[in-house]
Amino acid sequence: MDIFTLALIAAGIMALMVLGYAFIAAPSAAKESQRRLQAVRFRHSQDAETKVESQLKKAIAARKPKAHKLAGSGSRVQALELRLDRTGKGWTLTQYMYATIGITLAVMLIIYMKSGSLILGLALGIVFGAGIPHLVVGHFIKKRSNAFTAKFPDAIELLVRGLRSGLPVTETLAVVAQEIPGPVGIEFKSVVERIKIGRTMEEALQETADKLNTPEFSFFCITLAIQRETGGNLAETLSNLADVLRKRGQMKLKIKAMSSESKASAYIVGALPFIVFAMIWWINPDYIGGFFVEERLIITGLGGLVWMSIGVFIMAKMVSFEI
């Protein structure tokens, strides 16, 4: 059996596995029934907290297509610039490209000097050069988003106290920008600066919401926009929103604590084969060097990487919960 036939068999097995996963992951009738019961509960409940939670879910569902369109509507370059802006680090697209090229060349050179295979070095260089900067940017985006979400209820409560004391909304936004540290103060300061140069409050808030892409701030923007059109007690609505956001944060922390053991097991199981392979390769390169020169071992190694990737993906889905 030649290499081409083995590659075709491996591709067929992979296609069957993808189809099987898609079939297993399809929404079940029980989940759909539970979702409908939840919608009925939100629709007919008289509790203020439940109503705010229902409005938050509707706002998230309504804004998902728009956020996705903003992230990739123009081009991949614009989407990448938006991701770099969300980190809050001031990184430019040029710096990102330099980092990608540098990592690619460094990994390619190391693999080529160690194995003598230019194709393998180029492939691994591209994978690491494209993957590491993307993961680093995603890490800082998540870190900044979590920091913003943690302090955002405090900002809303400060906004509520300012409104109840008689201050207008724009003045309370400026107070929040001065008093709340971290990403919350920075983003509210940018909103105030946009308002000062002639932008409407809705436009300034919407621009920040598109940058942050968090459901909490999106619902905050929608609440202010609806209140300016229809009127009502904005302080009471924002107070309920702050309470809901705090409870959502507590629930996320509980889920994080309950799933920490499973996540640690997934990390260990996923990283152990690569660590052992690297250690054996470093200690005795001749023993395991066949994976870099023999075609059958190369295909076997790539197949193992695919299987490991599928396993890590499934474990990540099992320990990932959305609130």
Phi, psi and omega in degrees: 000125184274178184293323182295319179295319178298320178297319178296318178297317178298319178296321178295318178297319179297319178297319178296321179294320178297317178295321178295319178295319179297324179290319181290322184279001180296149181296136182269165180292326180295317179294321178295320177295319178296321179297320180293319177297322178296320179296321178295320179297318179295325186287324188252001180284146178258359181286134181295321181296319179294321178296318178296319178296321177296316178296324178296316179296319178295320179295319179297314180295325181287332185265350181299312179298322181292319179296319178295322179294319180294325183288334182221023186286315184282292181199173177292332178294316178294321178296321178292320177298323177294319177296317179295325178292326181290341178290333183074012182265350182076020179289144178256166179293326178296316178297321178297317179294320177298317179296318179297313181295319180297314179295320179299312181293321181295313180294318179299318180293318180295314181294321180293319179291331182275323186249335183081006180258113181288321181295315179297317178298318179294318181296311180293326177297318178294318181297311181289322181294325178275330186277315185297310177300323179296317179292322179295315178297316178299323178297315181289328175296314179296320180297315181290322178296318178294321178296321178293315182295326181292324182266349185296320176301324176297320179296320180294319178295322175296322176295321179295317179296322177294320179293320180290336177277355175104003180283148174288168186296318182296322178293321179292327175298319178294323177296317178299318180298329181274327190266329185267122180277172174082201183299329181297312179296323180295314182291320178291328176295320177295324177296315180297320180295322177295321178295323182293330182270009172112357178284149174287160182296322179296317179294318180295317179293321181295322179295319176292322178296321177294327179287314183286318180058045175246140182295329181296310181289329178296317178292327175300317178295318180295321179299314179295320181295318180292321181295324180291335180270321187252342184083185181122179182274095182291323181298318180293319179296315179292328176295317177296322179297317179298321179295318179296319180295323178294319179291325174297320178296320177296320179295320177297320179294322177296316179294321178298319179292320182289330183261005183294322180295317179295321178294320178297319177297320179295319178297316182293312181297323181286327184268338186299314179300321180290323178294316179296318179299315180294322180293316179295321179295324180286323182282313184224085183297328182293329183293323185243007182291345180296338179291349182253350185236325181274134186294319181295319179290327177297314179296320177298317179296318178295321176298320177297321177298320179296314179298317178297321179297318178296317179297316178296321179297317180294317179296322178295322177293326182290329182257010179257125182234137180252130180258000000 
